[in-house]
Amino acid sequence: MKTNPRAFFFPALAALLWGVFVFADENSQTARTIAPFLRITESARATGMGGAFTALAEGAEGPLYNPAGMGEVKSSEVSVDYNKWILGGSLGSANVVIPIGIGGLGAGFFYMDGGAQDKFDAAGGRIIGGFSPSNSRLTGSAAVSFGEDFPLSIGFNFKYFTESIDTYKLSGSAFDAGLWLNAVKDELLFGLAAQNLGGAVGGFNLPLNIRFGGA
């Protein structure tokens, strides 16, 4: 018996929304947030569009905005970015996606160096040393497409991150979930993604982010 791909749409949507509300409720219990760098946009194209990339989610960096977009990847793609910031800071990333027949797989690495910073005494009047804050993230992605009869894709990212500020170091994990729908054959696209889902890390919340868009 052939399964109708449409049957997956509403359960997948319900599961995604349920996860969003559950983690949003947990995050509301604590005001403190960790790893805000997880919200940094890396794609030059997406940044030029003001981050409105959820429905497109194309290329090697697409999974960072909506992992479900990778379900329609047709060929392998690689992207490498590097930016030099003011005051000596910099960030770089490398991402790759590959098609696997029923969808796509992806992987990525991100690193940010805050540059040399002065360290002051408790009174704030005397420099007693220096430090360089840094952040990193490893990402693994997977997406599945339900086919041309009902061009819906679902996708997930798993992220492991580290954050270091002087002697303070912390690591943790988070995940993203997304839906992508080609409603009118490449003319009307919709995307929905929930980013940085997961429990508290070291008593801090993850920077929950919800994206929705059409193109």
Accessible surface in RSA format (square Angstrom, percent):
REM  Atomic radii and reference values for relative SASA: ProtOr
REM  Chains: A
REM  Algorithm: Lee & Richards
REM  Probe-radius: 1.40
REM  Slices: 20
REM RES _ NUM      All-atoms   Total-Side   Main-Chain    Non-polar    All polar
REM                ABS   REL    ABS   REL    ABS   REL    ABS   REL    ABS   REL
RES MET A   1   233.69 121.0 148.48  98.3  85.21 202.9 121.94 103.7 111.75 148.0
RES LYS A   2   168.46  82.2 136.17  83.6  32.28  76.9 104.22  93.8  64.23  68.4
RES THR A   3    79.76  56.7  65.07  66.0  14.69  35.0  39.33  52.8  40.44  61.1
RES ASN A   4    78.47  54.1  69.17  66.8   9.30  22.4  31.98  77.0  46.49  44.9
RES PRO A   5    17.43  12.7  16.64  15.2   0.79   2.9  17.43  14.4   0.00   0.0
RES ARG A   6   126.53  53.1 121.23  61.8   5.30  12.6  42.22  57.7  84.31  51.1
RES ALA A   7    64.16  59.0  42.79  66.0  21.37  48.6  55.83  78.6   8.33  22.1
RES PHE A   8    87.66  43.9  86.08  53.3   1.58   4.1  86.91  52.7   0.75   2.1
RES PHE A   9    38.60  19.3  38.60  23.9   0.00   0.0  38.60  23.4   0.00   0.0
RES PHE A  10   142.57  71.3 139.91  86.7   2.66   6.9 140.38  85.1   2.19   6.3
RES PRO A  11    82.69  60.3  70.38  64.2  12.31  44.8  78.29  64.6   4.40  27.4
RES ALA A  12    20.81  19.1   9.15  14.1  11.66  26.5  17.41  24.5   3.40   9.0
RES LEU A  13    45.10  25.1  45.10  32.3   0.00   0.0  45.10  31.7   0.00   0.0
RES ALA A  14    59.81  55.0  50.25  77.5   9.56  21.7  56.30  79.3   3.51   9.3
RES ALA A  15    63.91  58.8  50.55  78.0  13.36  30.4  57.38  80.8   6.53  17.3
RES LEU A  16    13.44   7.5   6.42   4.6   7.03  17.7  12.77   9.0   0.67   1.8
RES LEU A  17    70.24  39.1  70.24  50.3   0.00   0.0  70.24  49.3   0.00   0.0
RES TRP A  18   172.84  69.4 167.75  81.2   5.08  11.9 149.15  79.5  23.69  38.4
RES GLY A  19     9.55  11.8   0.00   N/A   9.55  11.8   9.55  26.2   0.00   0.0
RES VAL A  20    16.37  10.8  16.37  14.8   0.00   0.0  16.37  14.2   0.00   0.0
RES PHE A  21   138.96  69.5 134.25  83.2   4.72  12.3 134.74  81.7   4.23  12.1
RES VAL A  22    49.06  32.3  43.74  39.6   5.33  12.8  48.43  42.1   0.63   1.7
RES PHE A  23    37.36  18.7  37.34  23.1   0.02   0.1  37.35  22.6   0.01   0.0
RES ALA A  24    35.68  32.8  29.48  45.5   6.21  14.1  30.55  43.0   5.13  13.6
RES ASP A  25    88.05  61.7  82.30  81.9   5.75  13.6  23.68  55.7  64.37  64.2
RES GLU A  26    81.98  47.1  74.10  56.1   7.88  18.8  35.24  68.2  46.74  38.2
RES ASN A  27    23.81  16.4  19.77  19.1   4.04   9.7  13.60  32.7  10.21   9.9
RES SER A  28    85.14  71.9  43.98  58.7  41.16  94.8  50.42 107.4  34.72  48.6
RES GLN A  29   133.61  74.7  99.38  72.6  34.23  81.5  41.43  88.2  92.18  69.9
RES THR A  30    49.92  35.5  41.25  41.8   8.67  20.7  19.16  25.7  30.77  46.5
RES ALA A  31   105.55  97.0  67.07 103.5  38.48  87.5  78.46 110.5  27.09  71.8
RES ARG A  32   132.07  55.5 125.37  63.9   6.70  16.0  60.52  82.7  71.55  43.4
RES THR A  33    71.07  50.5  44.60  45.2  26.47  63.1  23.85  32.0  47.22  71.4
RES ILE A  34     6.68   3.8   4.00   3.0   2.68   6.5   6.68   4.8   0.00   0.0
RES ALA A  35     0.00   0.0   0.00   0.0   0.00   0.0   0.00   0.0   0.00   0.0
RES PRO A  36    86.43  63.0  80.48  73.4   5.95  21.6  80.81  66.7   5.62  35.0
RES PHE A  37     6.78   3.4   2.83   1.8   3.95  10.3   5.92   3.6   0.86   2.5
RES LEU A  38    14.42   8.0   0.00   0.0  14.42  36.3   0.00   0.0  14.42  38.8
RES ARG A  39   120.71  50.7 103.54  52.8  17.17  40.9  37.51  51.3  83.20  50.4
RES ILE A  40    51.45  29.3  35.38  26.4  16.07  38.7  41.39  29.8  10.06  27.3
RES THR A  41    49.50  35.2  31.83  32.3  17.67  42.1  19.46  26.1  30.04  45.4
RES GLU A  42    12.18   7.0   1.86   1.4  10.33  24.6   3.29   6.4   8.89   7.3
RES SER A  43     5.40   4.6   5.34   7.1   0.06   0.1   0.07   0.1   5.34   7.5
RES ALA A  44    83.52  76.8  63.84  98.5  19.68  44.8  72.27 101.8  11.25  29.8
RES ARG A  45   128.93  54.1 114.70  58.5  14.23  33.9  63.49  86.8  65.44  39.7
RES ALA A  46     0.00   0.0   0.00   0.0   0.00   0.0   0.00   0.0   0.00   0.0
RES THR A  47    75.80  53.9  63.28  64.2  12.52  29.8  61.41  82.5  14.38  21.7
RES GLY A  48    70.81  87.3   0.00   N/A  70.81  87.3  36.23  99.4  34.58  77.4
RES MET A  49    78.38  40.6  56.77  37.6  21.61  51.4  63.32  53.8  15.06  20.0
RES GLY A  50    73.69  90.9   0.00   N/A  73.69  90.9  39.93 109.6  33.77  75.6
RES GLY A  51    11.73  14.5   0.00   N/A  11.73  14.5   7.73  21.2   4.00   9.0
RES ALA A  52    72.47  66.6  51.86  80.0  20.61  46.9  64.94  91.5   7.53  19.9
RES PHE A  53     3.61   1.8   3.37   2.1   0.24   0.6   3.61   2.2   0.00   0.0
RES THR A  54     6.57   4.7   5.07   5.1   1.50   3.6   0.66   0.9   5.91   8.9
RES ALA A  55     4.19   3.8   2.60   4.0   1.59   3.6   2.60   3.7   1.59   4.2
RES LEU A  56    33.45  18.6  28.39  20.3   5.06  12.7  28.48  20.0   4.97  13.4
RES ALA A  57     3.37   3.1   0.00   0.0   3.37   7.7   0.00   0.0   3.37   8.9
RES GLU A  58    85.88  49.3  75.20  56.9  10.68  25.4  34.63  67.0  51.25  41.8
RES GLY A  59    27.32  33.7   0.00   N/A  27.32  33.7  14.93  41.0  12.39  27.7
RES ALA A  60     7.40   6.8   0.94   1.5   6.46  14.7   0.94   1.3   6.46  17.1
RES GLU A  61    18.32  10.5  17.33  13.1   0.99   2.4   2.52   4.9  15.80  12.9
RES GLY A  62     0.02   0.0   0.00   N/A   0.02   0.0   0.02   0.0   0.00   0.0
RES PRO A  63     6.65   4.8   6.52   5.9   0.13   0.5   6.52   5.4   0.13   0.8
RES LEU A  64    26.99  15.0  17.31  12.4   9.68  24.3  18.13  12.7   8.86  23.8
RES TYR A  65     2.95   1.4   2.95   1.7   0.00   0.0   2.95   2.2   0.00   0.0
RES ASN A  66     0.03   0.0   0.00   0.0   0.03   0.1   0.00   0.0   0.03   0.0
RES PRO A  67     0.14   0.1   0.14   0.1   0.00   0.0   0.14   0.1   0.00   0.0
RES ALA A  68     0.00   0.0   0.00   0.0   0.00   0.0   0.00   0.0   0.00   0.0
RES GLY A  69     9.37  11.6   0.00   N/A   9.37  11.6   0.03   0.1   9.34  20.9
RES MET A  70     5.36   2.8   0.78   0.5   4.58  10.9   5.27   4.5   0.09   0.1
RES GLY A  71     7.32   9.0   0.00   N/A   7.32   9.0   0.00   0.0   7.32  16.4
RES GLU A  72    52.94  30.4  43.10  32.6   9.84  23.4  17.94  34.7  35.00  28.6
RES VAL A  73    26.18  17.2   9.74   8.8  16.44  39.6  18.20  15.8   7.98  21.6
RES LYS A  74   163.88  79.9 134.57  82.6  29.31  69.8 118.11 106.3  45.77  48.8
RES SER A  75    65.32  55.2  61.27  81.8   4.05   9.3  40.34  85.9  24.98  35.0
RES SER A  76    70.22  59.3  46.84  62.5  23.38  53.9  29.47  62.8  40.75  57.1
RES GLU A  77    73.19  42.0  67.63  51.2   5.56  13.2  23.69  45.8  49.50  40.4
RES VAL A  78   107.36  70.6  74.75  67.7  32.61  78.6  74.75  65.0  32.61  88.4
RES SER A  79    27.37  23.1  21.03  28.1   6.34  14.6  27.33  58.2   0.03   0.0
RES VAL A  80   115.37  75.9  85.36  77.3  30.01  72.3  85.36  74.2  30.01  81.4
RES ASP A  81    36.08  25.3  28.95  28.8   7.13  16.9   7.47  17.6  28.61  28.5
RES TYR A  82   146.46  68.4 117.92  67.1  28.54  74.3  99.40  74.7  47.06  58.0
RES ASN A  83    66.43  45.8  62.76  60.6   3.67   8.8  10.82  26.0  55.61  53.7
RES LYS A  84   139.41  68.0 108.22  66.4  31.20  74.3  74.42  67.0  64.99  69.2
RES TRP A  85   113.73  45.6 103.49  50.1  10.24  24.0  93.58  49.9  20.15  32.7
RES ILE A  86   152.42  86.7 137.49 102.4  14.92  36.0 145.25 104.6   7.17  19.5
RES LEU A  87   151.66  84.5 123.85  88.6  27.81  69.9 136.91  96.2  14.75  39.7
RES GLY A  88    40.14  49.5   0.00   N/A  40.14  49.5  25.21  69.2  14.93  33.4
RES GLY A  89     2.78   3.4   0.00   N/A   2.78   3.4   2.77   7.6   0.01   0.0
RES SER A  90    15.87  13.4  15.80  21.1   0.08   0.2   0.00   0.0  15.87  22.2
RES LEU A  91     8.08   4.5   6.59   4.7   1.49   3.7   8.08   5.7   0.00   0.0
RES GLY A  92    16.68  20.6   0.00   N/A  16.68  20.6  14.16  38.9   2.52   5.6
RES SER A  93     6.83   5.8   0.14   0.2   6.69  15.4   2.84   6.1   3.98   5.6
RES ALA A  94    43.65  40.1  41.04  63.3   2.61   5.9  41.43  58.3   2.22   5.9
RES ASN A  95     6.51   4.5   3.54   3.4   2.97   7.2   3.02   7.3   3.50   3.4
RES VAL A  96    52.84  34.8  52.16  47.2   0.68   1.6  52.16  45.3   0.68   1.9
RES VAL A  97     2.22   1.5   2.02   1.8   0.20   0.5   2.22   1.9   0.00   0.0
RES ILE A  98    74.71  42.5  74.71  55.7   0.00   0.0  74.71  53.8   0.00   0.0
RES PRO A  99    50.56  36.9  34.04  31.0  16.53  60.1  34.22  28.3  16.34 101.5
RES ILE A 100    74.57  42.4  43.46  32.4  31.11  75.0  54.71  39.4  19.86  53.9
RES GLY A 101    81.56 100.6   0.00   N/A  81.56 100.6  42.23 115.9  39.33  88.1
RES ILE A 102   112.73  64.2 107.18  79.8   5.55  13.4 112.73  81.2   0.00   0.0
RES GLY A 103     4.19   5.2   0.00   N/A   4.19   5.2   0.27   0.7   3.92   8.8
RES GLY A 104     0.00   0.0   0.00   N/A   0.00   0.0   0.00   0.0   0.00   0.0
RES LEU A 105    75.36  42.0  75.18  53.8   0.18   0.5  75.29  52.9   0.08   0.2
RES GLY A 106    12.60  15.5   0.00   N/A  12.60  15.5   5.13  14.1   7.47  16.7
RES ALA A 107    54.03  49.7  47.76  73.7   6.27  14.3  50.01  70.4   4.02  10.7
RES GLY A 108     9.38  11.6   0.00   N/A   9.38  11.6   5.83  16.0   3.54   7.9
RES PHE A 109    91.15  45.6  90.85  56.3   0.30   0.8  90.85  55.1   0.30   0.9
RES PHE A 110     0.52   0.3   0.52   0.3   0.00   0.0   0.52   0.3   0.00   0.0
RES TYR A 111    92.73  43.3  92.73  52.8   0.00   0.0  66.35  49.9  26.38  32.5
RES MET A 112    25.32  13.1  25.32  16.8   0.01   0.0  24.69  21.0   0.63   0.8
RES ASP A 113    39.84  27.9  39.81  39.6   0.02   0.1   2.45   5.8  37.38  37.3
RES GLY A 114    26.10  32.2   0.00   N/A  26.10  32.2  18.21  50.0   7.89  17.7
RES GLY A 115     4.96   6.1   0.00   N/A   4.96   6.1   4.96  13.6   0.00   0.0
RES ALA A 116    95.19  87.5  69.49 107.2  25.69  58.4  70.34  99.1  24.84  65.8
RES GLN A 117    65.26  36.5  59.13  43.2   6.13  14.6  12.57  26.8  52.69  40.0
RES ASP A 118    84.05  58.9  67.59  67.3  16.45  38.9   4.67  11.0  79.38  79.2
RES LYS A 119    69.92  34.1  68.02  41.7   1.90   4.5  35.10  31.6  34.82  37.1
RES PHE A 120   101.73  50.9  82.12  50.9  19.62  51.1  82.12  49.8  19.62  56.2
RES ASP A 121    37.19  26.0  29.20  29.1   7.99  18.9  17.18  40.4  20.01  20.0
RES ALA A 122   120.91 111.2  69.46 107.2  51.45 117.0  83.02 116.9  37.89 100.4
RES ALA A 123    97.10  89.3  54.60  84.3  42.51  96.7  65.75  92.6  31.35  83.1
RES GLY A 124    47.03  58.0   0.00   N/A  47.03  58.0  22.68  62.2  24.35  54.5
RES GLY A 125    70.07  86.4   0.00   N/A  70.07  86.4  36.27  99.5  33.79  75.7
RES ARG A 126   152.52  64.0 149.26  76.1   3.26   7.8  63.32  86.5  89.20  54.1
RES ILE A 127    95.56  54.4  74.65  55.6  20.91  50.4  74.65  53.8  20.91  56.7
RES ILE A 128    83.95  47.8  45.91  34.2  38.04  91.7  54.98  39.6  28.97  78.6
RES GLY A 129    35.62  43.9   0.00   N/A  35.62  43.9  31.60  86.7   4.01   9.0
RES GLY A 130    51.98  64.1   0.00   N/A  51.98  64.1  19.76  54.2  32.22  72.2
RES PHE A 131    52.69  26.4  36.92  22.9  15.77  41.0  49.73  30.1   2.96   8.5
RES SER A 132    58.82  49.7  38.78  51.8  20.04  46.2  33.08  70.4  25.74  36.1
RES PRO A 133    26.34  19.2  26.03  23.7   0.30   1.1  26.14  21.6   0.20   1.2
RES SER A 134    24.64  20.8  23.65  31.6   0.99   2.3   3.73   7.9  20.92  29.3
RES ASN A 135    16.57  11.4  15.21  14.7   1.35   3.3   1.35   3.3  15.21  14.7
RES SER A 136    22.34  18.9  22.34  29.8   0.00   0.0   9.10  19.4  13.24  18.5
RES ARG A 137     8.54   3.6   7.45   3.8   1.09   2.6   1.00   1.4   7.54   4.6
RES LEU A 138   100.67  56.1  98.64  70.6   2.03   5.1  98.92  69.5   1.76   4.7
RES THR A 139    10.39   7.4   3.26   3.3   7.12  17.0   5.09   6.8   5.30   8.0
RES GLY A 140    35.82  44.2   0.00   N/A  35.82  44.2  29.11  79.9   6.70  15.0
RES SER A 141    11.13   9.4   2.70   3.6   8.43  19.4   2.11   4.5   9.01  12.6
RES ALA A 142    45.73  42.0  43.87  67.7   1.86   4.2  44.09  62.1   1.64   4.3
RES ALA A 143     2.44   2.2   0.00   0.0   2.44   5.6   1.62   2.3   0.82   2.2
RES VAL A 144    57.49  37.8  57.49  52.0   0.00   0.0  57.49  50.0   0.00   0.0
RES SER A 145    24.58  20.8  12.38  16.5  12.20  28.1   9.27  19.7  15.31  21.5
RES PHE A 146    44.22  22.1  26.90  16.7  17.32  45.1  32.95  20.0  11.27  32.3
RES GLY A 147    33.94  41.9   0.00   N/A  33.94  41.9  33.41  91.7   0.53   1.2
RES GLU A 148   157.62  90.5 131.87  99.8  25.74  61.3  51.88 100.3 105.74  86.3
RES ASP A 149    88.34  61.9  68.95  68.6  19.39  45.9  22.49  52.9  65.85  65.7
RES PHE A 150    32.72  16.4  32.72  20.3   0.00   0.0  32.72  19.8   0.00   0.0
RES PRO A 151    32.05  23.4  32.04  29.2   0.01   0.0  32.05  26.5   0.00   0.0
RES LEU A 152     0.17   0.1   0.17   0.1   0.00   0.0   0.17   0.1   0.00   0.0
RES SER A 153     0.00   0.0   0.00   0.0   0.00   0.0   0.00   0.0   0.00   0.0
RES ILE A 154    39.80  22.6  39.11  29.1   0.69   1.7  39.11  28.2   0.69   1.9
RES GLY A 155     0.33   0.4   0.00   N/A   0.33   0.4   0.27   0.7   0.07   0.2
RES PHE A 156   107.44  53.7 105.80  65.5   1.63   4.3 105.87  64.2   1.57   4.5
RES ASN A 157     1.80   1.2   0.34   0.3   1.46   3.5   0.75   1.8   1.05   1.0
RES PHE A 158   120.69  60.4 118.88  73.6   1.81   4.7 118.88  72.1   1.81   5.2
RES LYS A 159     9.67   4.7   9.67   5.9   0.00   0.0   2.21   2.0   7.45   7.9
RES TYR A 160    98.08  45.8  97.29  55.4   0.80   2.1  71.47  53.7  26.61  32.8
RES PHE A 161     0.37   0.2   0.00   0.0   0.37   1.0   0.37   0.2   0.00   0.0
RES THR A 162    49.72  35.4  49.72  50.4   0.00   0.0  38.32  51.5  11.40  17.2
RES GLU A 163    18.26  10.5  17.01  12.9   1.26   3.0   1.43   2.8  16.83  13.7
RES SER A 164    20.89  17.7  20.59  27.5   0.30   0.7  14.04  29.9   6.86   9.6
RES ILE A 165    81.08  46.1  79.39  59.1   1.69   4.1  79.39  57.2   1.69   4.6
RES ASP A 166    48.11  33.7  32.10  32.0  16.01  37.9  14.28  33.6  33.83  33.7
RES THR A 167   119.16  84.8  92.51  93.8  26.65  63.5  67.74  91.0  51.43  77.7
RES TYR A 168    90.62  42.3  85.72  48.8   4.90  12.7  88.01  66.1   2.61   3.2
RES LYS A 169   144.24  70.4 119.36  73.2  24.88  59.2  93.03  83.7  51.21  54.6
RES LEU A 170    38.24  21.3  30.75  22.0   7.49  18.8  36.12  25.4   2.13   5.7
RES SER A 171    51.48  43.5  36.94  49.3  14.54  33.5   7.47  15.9  44.00  61.6
RES GLY A 172    13.00  16.0   0.00   N/A  13.00  16.0  13.00  35.7   0.00   0.0
RES SER A 173    49.45  41.8  41.37  55.2   8.08  18.6   6.65  14.2  42.79  60.0
RES ALA A 174     3.29   3.0   0.00   0.0   3.29   7.5   3.28   4.6   0.01   0.0
RES PHE A 175    73.20  36.6  73.20  45.3   0.00   0.0  73.20  44.4   0.00   0.0
RES ASP A 176     1.41   1.0   1.41   1.4   0.00   0.0   0.00   0.0   1.41   1.4
RES ALA A 177     9.16   8.4   9.16  14.1   0.00   0.0   9.16  12.9   0.00   0.0
RES GLY A 178     3.63   4.5   0.00   N/A   3.63   4.5   0.03   0.1   3.60   8.1
RES LEU A 179    11.98   6.7  11.39   8.1   0.59   1.5  11.56   8.1   0.42   1.1
RES TRP A 180    15.60   6.3  15.04   7.3   0.56   1.3  15.52   8.3   0.09   0.1
RES LEU A 181    32.28  18.0  32.19  23.0   0.10   0.2  32.19  22.6   0.10   0.3
RES ASN A 182    11.67   8.0   9.58   9.3   2.09   5.0   0.03   0.1  11.64  11.2
RES ALA A 183    47.61  43.8  14.81  22.9  32.80  74.6  19.44  27.4  28.17  74.6
RES VAL A 184    74.15  48.8  70.29  63.6   3.86   9.3  74.15  64.4   0.00   0.0
RES LYS A 185   152.53  74.4 139.72  85.7  12.82  30.5 102.36  92.1  50.18  53.5
RES ASP A 186   104.30  73.1  79.05  78.7  25.25  59.7  28.19  66.3  76.12  75.9
RES GLU A 187   140.25  80.5 111.39  84.3  28.86  68.7  40.43  78.2  99.82  81.5
RES LEU A 188    72.30  40.3  72.30  51.7   0.00   0.0  72.30  50.8   0.00   0.0
RES LEU A 189    20.28  11.3  20.28  14.5   0.00   0.0  20.28  14.2   0.00   0.0
RES PHE A 190    74.34  37.2  73.47  45.5   0.86   2.3  73.62  44.6   0.72   2.1
RES GLY A 191     1.95   2.4   0.00   N/A   1.95   2.4   1.91   5.2   0.04   0.1
RES LEU A 192    27.92  15.6  27.61  19.8   0.32   0.8  27.61  19.4   0.32   0.8
RES ALA A 193     0.09   0.1   0.00   0.0   0.09   0.2   0.09   0.1   0.00   0.0
RES ALA A 194     0.90   0.8   0.90   1.4   0.00   0.0   0.90   1.3   0.00   0.0
RES GLN A 195    11.98   6.7  11.98   8.8   0.00   0.0   1.68   3.6  10.31   7.8
RES ASN A 196     1.84   1.3   1.02   1.0   0.82   2.0   0.00   0.0   1.84   1.8
RES LEU A 197     3.37   1.9   3.12   2.2   0.25   0.6   3.37   2.4   0.00   0.0
RES GLY A 198    10.75  13.3   0.00   N/A  10.75  13.3   9.15  25.1   1.59   3.6
RES GLY A 199    39.31  48.5   0.00   N/A  39.31  48.5  25.10  68.9  14.22  31.8
RES ALA A 200    69.01  63.5  34.10  52.6  34.91  79.4  34.33  48.3  34.69  91.9
RES VAL A 201    20.83  13.7  17.66  16.0   3.17   7.6  20.83  18.1   0.00   0.0
RES GLY A 202    56.91  70.2   0.00   N/A  56.91  70.2  30.04  82.4  26.86  60.2
RES GLY A 203    38.24  47.2   0.00   N/A  38.24  47.2  27.03  74.2  11.21  25.1
RES PHE A 204    50.62  25.3  50.62  31.4   0.00   0.0  50.62  30.7   0.00   0.0
RES ASN A 205     7.87   5.4   7.81   7.5   0.07   0.2   1.90   4.6   5.97   5.8
RES LEU A 206     3.03   1.7   0.19   0.1   2.84   7.1   0.19   0.1   2.84   7.6
RES PRO A 207     3.20   2.3   1.20   1.1   2.01   7.3   3.20   2.6   0.00   0.0
RES LEU A 208    33.05  18.4  21.53  15.4  11.52  29.0  21.53  15.1  11.52  31.0
RES ASN A 209    36.11  24.9  33.78  32.6   2.32   5.6   2.44   5.9  33.66  32.5
RES ILE A 210    83.73  47.6  57.63  42.9  26.10  62.9  57.63  41.5  26.10  70.8
RES ARG A 211    39.72  16.7  35.74  18.2   3.98   9.5  11.06  15.1  28.66  17.4
RES PHE A 212   144.02  72.1 111.84  69.3  32.18  83.7 111.84  67.8  32.18  92.1
RES GLY A 213    19.00  23.4   0.00   N/A  19.00  23.4  19.00  52.2   0.00   0.0
RES GLY A 214    50.01  61.7   0.00   N/A  50.01  61.7  12.41  34.1  37.60  84.2
RES ALA A 215    57.03  52.4  19.39  29.9  37.64  85.6  55.79  78.6   1.24   3.3
END  Absolute sums over single chains surface
CHAIN  1 A    11212.4       8545.8       2666.5       7488.1       3724.2
END  Absolute sums over all chains
TOTAL         11212.4       8545.8       2666.5       7488.1       3724.2
